Amino acid sequence: MLYYVLMMKLDNVKYLAYSYLTAFAGGFCVMSIEIVAGRLIARYLGASLYTWTSVIGVVLAGISLGNYIGGWLADRFPAQKTLSALFIAASAGCTSVPVFNNLAGSAVIFLQLAWPIRIILHVSIIFLLPSCILGMISPVVAKLALDQGLGRGRTIGNIYASSNLGSIAGTFATGFLLIARIGTTSIVWTISGFLALMGILYLRKSLLARMWFCIFIFLGFMSFSPFAWTGTIAQNLFLIEPDKEDIVYAKDSQYSYVSIKRDTQNPRIYNFMLDDLIQTSMHLKEPLNLKYAYRCHSVFINIVKNFGLIKENPAILNIGGGGYIIPRNIQEHFPKSHIEVVEIDPEVTKAAIEFFGLAKESNIIIRHLDARNYVEEMVSKKKYDKDTRLFDFILSDVFTGGIAVPYHLTTYEYNEKITQLLTPNGLYVMNLIDSAKSPKFLIAACNTLSKSFKYIYVISTRRQEYLYESGYGTYVIVSSQKKIEENIFPAIRGYGQLLGEEELRSFKNNLGVNIVLTDDYAPVDNLLMDTFQAQGEYRTYRNVINSGMKLAEKNKLKEALNKFNAAIRINPNIAMAYNNLASVMARQKNYKGAVENYRKALGIDSEFIEAAIGLGNALERNGRYQEATEIFYKILEANPHLADVYVSLGNALLKEGKIDEAINCYRRALEIEPALQSAQKNLDTAIKKNNGE
């Protein structure tokens, strides 16, 4: 009798242990999913107060709903079978996370929604179901524990404690260890696999559990296999990002998703990205060529070269590394300069070294910490060390991308400390992204800077055509204690335009923004609401355009035309969509349609050189040689080093019967690019024709 009593108690202890461990595992998984959620949606929505608020709210709503449903299930069904089914359902829900994230991220239907509503819907579609199912586990586990006949209060308390301990462990493990080690997507798949195993363990003979585990293995293989055919299947199932094949470097760091992507418009250009935000664009063979750089970076570099007191060894503090194009260019121009870079994320520097050719050993001093911490340390050091270095330029490049703004680097208190690190003639230069029509953040930043600096200058680095298309633009703010002479500003011509005082005053009066940003009050996300909306729309229709370009590369021209027309229906002011539409029409030998759409692209963006070249080629193939040569001459007048354009001009001249001029064009092309086969081949043909052969 005693033996049976002991065995029953041992069984009770065993089931209690299972219950506590299960509650711990459920808490671990739900918090790990919550931490990962913010990182996954950042690839489409950025990382802002709105995204994290939505993630926390949606996950809590899912858990609450799950607790309610779980309690109902616990009273009606056997605990073990119910737990097995719930773990399998939770595994399937977690596996669906990347699918729904990729679908929602490119959903055109969300474009007309207000930005907060769009974020809440995006997060709900992805994470409400997994959170709800994981929330069902705790009540069922509590019922399993209560069935062992021990004290109810103590048992329930232990279940809650185990679940909360699991949540704490999941939070710290995911935030401090797992994201940086294996990446966000791998975490989701690992949790999904663990939940599937739990489902099998709770009911080993369950056919459903075994079937799902086989499906899970298949989907995992499709997602992570290096084979091209599996990648195609995974993309069609939305298991991986649509442009995964363009990613040449990817790493989840403790701060963001660092990636380098081949540009879909120009395969020679690579974009350095944090989450879904382009930080730097660079040509690998010409890393210091500003033609391929962001215009705001070109403005930064030209300000250092031409503003203030020019000397051989300026001291420069560059806040924000990105692709390190700014400090490398400055070092090239001023070899004796003192350059310090403060970049919070070591993975950003590592990526720049591995892919963008940043030298491991150079005169550029790199410090990995938050810029606010560094500035605070330097100001404190200055109080007891009179020899603390002051800077001629402090360049703040931390706001590129707009929807991931470190607000603590925008406040009056921060600016006051910046002034203490500048020389008397020093300049503080920062960039930011804001709406073209209602730049509230820009005005608030100017208001704040004017409390610490006597003179504020604003430079718009986006062409009006781009502002019209995207709805937002990049601005560079130059702050100084001394007036900058107007005759210096033409040095930035070609990269930006100085906004007049009347224009800024008009913005301020019309928008009614009188905010001064402080550490206690910096509603940056609210000020950027219009910009968030515009950027979300812009990225969505650019994704539509990119998918059309991939179809065109695969010679699926009809499908590509549909994509480009869809992008135009979303926003009729997209020069790129008209350009690509015309390019496909030219391939279909519909030159009349191509000419029409190239002209539409140039009507939106008159400096769109690819569209101008395409127009000239379409006119030439349509037999309108004189119009084509006029276009090519105009292009070469502004860009005299384009070898391909000389070849196209030569072709048009040759067909006009101007053989000598055509020969000169082909020879000029070969001078610029000696290995250009089309130039050599056409030159040989022109010479033979000139000799009567």
Buried (B, 14 or more C-beta within 10 A) or exposed (E): EEEEEEEEEEEBEEBBEBBBBBBBBBBBBBBBBBBBBBBBBBBBBBBBBBBBBBBBEBBEBBBEBBBBBBBEBBEEBBBBEBBBBBBBBBBBBBBBBBBBBBBBBBBBEBBEBEBBEBBBBBBBBBBBBBBBBBBBBBBBBBBBBBBBEBEEEEBEEBBBBBBBBBBBBBBEBBBEEBBBEEBBBBBBBBBBBBBBBBBBBBBEEBEBBBEBBEBBEEBBEBBBEEEEEBBEBBBEBBBBBBBBBBBEBBBBBEBBBBBBBBBBEEEEBBBBBBBBBBBBBBBEEEBBEBEBBBBBBBBBBBBBBEBBEEEEEBBBBBBBBBBBBBBBBBBEEBEEBBBBBBBBBBBBBBBBBEBBBBEEEEEBEBBBEBBBEBBBEBBEEBEEEEEBBBBBBBBBBBBBBBBBBBBBBBBBBBBEBBBBBBBEEBBBBBBBBBBBEBBBBBBBBBBBBBEBBEBBBBBBBBBEBBBBBBBBBBBBBBBBBEEBEEEEBEBBEEBBBBBEEEEBEEBBEEBEBEBBBBEEEBBBBEBBBBBBBBBBBBBBBBBBBBBBBBBBEEEBBEBBBBBBEBBBEBBEBBBBBBBBBBBBBBEEEBBEBBBBBBBBBBBBBEEBBBBBBBBBBBBBBBEBBEBBBBBBEEBBEEEEEBBBBBBBBBBBBBBBEBBEBBBBBBBBBBEBBEEBEBBBEBBEBBBEBEEEE
